Structures are given as structure tokens and as C-alpha cells.
Amino acid sequence: MQASGLIAEIQQLKTQKNALILAHSYQRPEIQDVADFVGDSLALARRAQQAQCDVIVFCGVHFMAETACILNPTRTVLLPDLDASCSLESSCPADELSAFLQENRQKNYYVIAYINCSIQVKALADVIVTSGNAQQIVQAAPADRPILFVPDENLGAWVAEKTGRRMTLWHGACHVHRLFTRDQIMQAKQQFPDAEVVCHPECREVVRLLADHICSTEKMIDYCRQSLAKRFIIVTENGILHRLRKLVPEKDFIPLRTGSCGCAECEFMKLNTLEKLRNCLRDMRPVISLPEDLRLRALAPLQRMLDLSC
């Protein structure tokens, strides 16, 4: 079926089911265009909590749909493809984190978990953060307790540098952002000397050091809109380019090429398609279902994040 036909079906089903479609900025362009709201993890978490609907379709990866379900227990939450996982989530298994905390219980760690983690890890955390609010929340952490930051060591290192808070960092990383290299940045800067380098904090320090600005995907849009520069080298997953070009059409955005395919794409994010979106609305599955006791344990640190981010 042509894309136009699928889009028409999606719009009709969305109305019939009283559904809200949320899409992360790394989704395919056609998914972003059909969504009711597109954003980063914090923006989508807030929108999920405020949703006035019966059904939430989360076009993203599994932990994002879980987060929407944690915040919306009375609504049906759908994920178009259950195989849409996350390398950061996989890098911090809950049983390993639990064992680490048990072995180091005398340290009484204050656990700060990046939202890119499973519900089981969230349930072990004191507070959740996103790349957009991590500095603010780390600064608010109790001064008398050591901090354990999971699972992204690159984001954690950047936040520690910005806040001056010492933290124990879990050894996890995004498989897309860790591929960016110093040589790639230098080559791009040589080719486009007038361009500013805008980098996601999930990148390694050697890459962050060459950036003109480091920020979350959502803040990239505001920065590029307000900057006097006319051209930007974007150092994150390429899905954000679609939003940037739509929202700031007068400026030029250059993807940083990486990987064997020459593109910085998360294959998990790209698993969701228009056809899968149509199918999940039509069939009302796959449904994200969570045990209530686990949901409540994960809700507390998530709500703490939302309260601190107001």
C-alpha cells in the first residue's frame, strides 16, 4: 500500500480509538510526520502523563513505551514493534545493578538512572534523568550520599564535569553515539569550516571536546534556531535532521557520517514503520503490560524527575 493510504488509515484508526501517537526524534521521517507529538525523552514523558486519550501509541523503543505505561496505568499503551530495544538499556541489566548495590550497600549510593533503562532498573533508582535535565537533577542530589549514575558513562562524565559532582559511573554507552570519532569531527570541520558542531552528551569525551555546543536533541533545535551560524554539523542519530530541517528550514544541517553504512542510525529506532503503526492501531497490539507492584516502584523516581524538572 502507498504511504498516503497508510497515513489515511492511521488517521482514521486514531480517531476511532481515541489514540495519541507519540514519536521520538530519532524515528523515521514519515513516522514523525504522522505523530501528534515529536520530542525527546523528557518531552514525551511529560506529554504521556498529560494525555487525554484512551490509547497511547509510542513510536520509539521499548523503555519509552514502558515509561508511558508507568505514567498512564489506566490507558492502553502500544509499541508498533516489540523488538525495538536499546543498547543503553541492555548495558545495565537489573540483576547486575541489584548485585552491585548489595555488594556496596555500606556506601548507600544515591542511584541516578538515565531514562534509557528498563523498568526494573528504574525501580532500583532514587531518581530518573534525561539528557535534557540531568545537570539540574544531579545538582539537586543529596550532598551527603555518593552518586551512582547508570547506565551511560559518557552522559554521566559530562554531567559530572558540568556540575562538579563526583559520581561512580556504570560502564554503558549508546552504540550509535560511541561510534563518533575525533577524526570524523576534524574531517567534517575541515570540509565545512563555517559550520558549528552540535553534539549530544552521549558522545565520548574526545568528541565532546571538539563541539561548539553540547545538548539534548530537543535543545539542539532551540540552539540551532537562535545561533547566528547558518550551518551545523549534527553529532547524534540522524533522525533529528528531519525535525531540524522542518523547524529551522533557513539553515543547513550536515549529518556526521559513521558506521559501515556511512550513516549514524539506530536500527532499533528504525524498526517502527507506517505499516506497523497501522497494524498496532488496527489490532490493538502489541500492548505494554506491567506488574502493578513493579510499576509503582518505578513510578516514584520518575515522578521525582518530573517534579524536579518543572
Secondary structure, DSSP 8 states (H G I E B T S, - for coil): --HHHHHHHHHHHHHHHTEEEEEETTS-HHHHHH-SEEE-HHHHHHHHHH--SSEEEEES-HHHHHHHHHH-TTSEEE-S-TT---HHHHTS-HHHHHHHHHHTGGG--EEEEESSS-HHHHHH-SEEE-TTTHHHHHHTS-TTS-EEEESBHHHHHHHHHHH---EEE-SB--TTGGG--HHHHHHHHHH-TT-EEEE-TTS-HHHHTT-SEE--HHHHHHHHHHSS-SEEEEES-TTHHHHHHHHSTTSEEEE---TTTTS---TTGGG--HHHHHHHHHHT-SB----HHHHHHHHHHHHHHHHHT-
